[in-house]
Each structure stands twice: as C-alpha cells, then as structure tokens.
Amino acid sequence: MSVAIYPGSFDPMTNGHVSIIKSGLVVFDKLIVAVLRNPRKEALFTVEERVEMIREELGGAGKNVEVDSFDGLLVEYCKKKNVRVVLRGLRAVADFEYELQMANMNRHLNTQVETVFLMANDAYFYVSSNIVKEAWRLGGDVNRLVPKSVAQRLNEKMAASKG
C-alpha cells in the first residue's frame, strides 16, 4: 500500500487543501493529513478544532485518509508513522522556492524521505489559509474558498466576536 503524509497548518482548511487531498488519493492508496502544532504561529483555530474540521470534510474517504497532528520535525513524524513520502501542494513559483528548500532540508535530515509535489486545482490557485484568514478578518466573504463546515465555524467565530 502506498502512503503519503500531507502536512500543514490547515488554519483554516481551504478548498485548495481538499483539492490536493483528492488528487493525492489518485496517486496514493492512503493519505495521512497531519496538522502541525506550531506554538510560534498565531492560530485562528486550535489544533483539535482543525483536526475535527478536516475529519468532518473527509469523513467519506474512510480508510484512505487518516487525520492526525504532530509537532517537531516532519521527518521524525514520518519515521514514527513509517512513511517515506511527503505530499505537498504547489500554487505559484513562490511556493516552489519555499517547498524546494523544505524538501531539500528534509532530505538532508532523513535521506529516506521523498517529497512529491502536486499542482493545486486552478480554481484555487490563489487561495491560501493566510489569505482566507486576512479576507475573513476584514469582513470578506470566503464561503466559496473553504469547505461548508469551515465556513460555518468562521461565521460562528465572527458572530461571537461581534457578540
């Protein structure tokens, strides 16, 4: 069985992430969607909330998708899960430069781990979690850029903040 880890902050999960996951499932038998615990990054949702939202969105994927969280080095998490492939999505040239640096660092840290890149669906080429958060914070309608369950939680957060 071919397995890959798709790591990220997923804060929040976007339709671009969902697109990469669906494409990844064409290439791999199973994906582990791994939410990074990064205390240095200010998060909109807790790691537990992100894991829950991802599970809600991907519930129909069954045994083909596992949702987990991790902290520390990705290559150590790969070793722990006994997985040698990391899946990453690419949107633009700027993504490629950053992702190439990360892939090379991961290869330096563990020569057994390979990184596979998939292009984002062109409908979501410009979408990132950071851009979605920024637009949302400024009152923009991001409902078409995120899964319905995520849009609902964003709308609830907005209502609570105005409360």
N, C-alpha and C positions, 0 to 999 in steps of 0.2 A: 504494500500500500504506500503510495507517495503522499507525504505530509509536508506542509509548509507552515511556518509561523508568519502571521501578518500582524506586526506590532504597530502600536501607535498610541497617541493620547486619546483620540476619539472624543474630544471635548469641544463640541458635541460630534456625534457620528453624523456624517453627511451622506447624501445620495451618491457622492463620488466614492466614499468608502464602500457602500453597498455594491456599487458597480465593480470595484476592484475585487471584492469578495466573490461576486458571481462569476467574473472572468477567471479568478483563481480556481474556482471549483471546476472549471472546464479543463484546467491543466493538472490539478492535483486531486487526489481522492478525498483528502481531508485538509481542512484549514484550522489552525488554532489562532483565533483572533485574540491577541494578547494586549491588554490595556496596561500601559506603563504608569507606574506610580512614580511621579516626579514631584517631590516636595518643593523644588525650586520654581516650579511653574504655577502661576495662579490659575486655578481651575474654576470653571463655571459649575461643573457637576462633580460630585465625589466619584472616586473610582468605582465604588459599589453601584452608584446610580448609572454610570456609563456601562458597566458590565450588564446590569439589568436591562437597559435600553437596547443594547446590542442583542441580547438574548431574545427580547420581545420581537425585534425586527427579523431575526434569523431563525426563529423558532421552527419554521418549516424545513430548515436544512437538515434537521435530525442529527444523525451520527456523523454527518460530513463536516460539521462545524462544532468546534469546542470554543467556549469563551472563557478566558482566564485573565488574571492580572499578574504582574511581576514588577520587581524593582531591581536595580543594579544593572549589570551588563547583559545585553541581549544574548551574547554568545554563551554566557553561563546559563541563561534560561534555556537556550537551545540544547545545551548539554544535558540539563536536568530533564527536559522533555524527550531527549534522544531524537532530535530533529536536526537535519543538516541543511535545510533550505529556508531562507527568509524571503518572503514576498513583500515587495514594495511597489507602490503606485507612483507613476510619473505624470505630471501635468505639463510642465514647461521646462525650458532649458535651465532655469534657476533650480528647479527640483533636481534635475540630473546632476548638477555640480555638487549639491549637498549630499544627495543619495550616493553618488560615486565615492565621496570622501568617507561616508559612513560604511559603505560596503568594503572599502579597502581597509579601514580600521578594523572592522570585524574580521576580515580575512587575516590581518596581522595578528589579532588576538587569538584566533582559532582558525587554522587553515582548513579545517573540516567543514566549515560553514560557508555555503554559497548564497549569493543574493540573486534573485530573479526579479526583473522589473516588468511590470505591465503598464501599458498606457491607460490613462483614465478615459472613460467614455467622453466623447467631445461635448456632450450636453453639460458635463460637469467639469470641464477643463479648467475653469477659472475658480472653482469652488474649493475653499479650504476651511477648516474649522475656525481658524483665526478670522478670516473674512466674514464668515457667517456670524461669529460672536460680535464682531465690530458692528456689522449692519444691524443685528438684533438689538444691541445696546443703544443704538441711535434711533430705534423705533422702526427699522425697516422690516418688510415682510419677507421672511426667509422660509416660509412654509413649503415652497416648491423645491427647496435645496436640501431639505432634511427629511428623513422618514416621518410618517404621521405621528408616531409615538414620541419622537424627539420634538416635533413642532408643538405637540400638546404640552410637553413638560416646559418648553421655552415659554409658551403662552402663560402657563401657570406661574412660572418664576416672575414674568413681567407683571402679572396681576398682583402677586404677593408684594412685589417691590413698590407698587403704587398704593397698596393696601391701606 
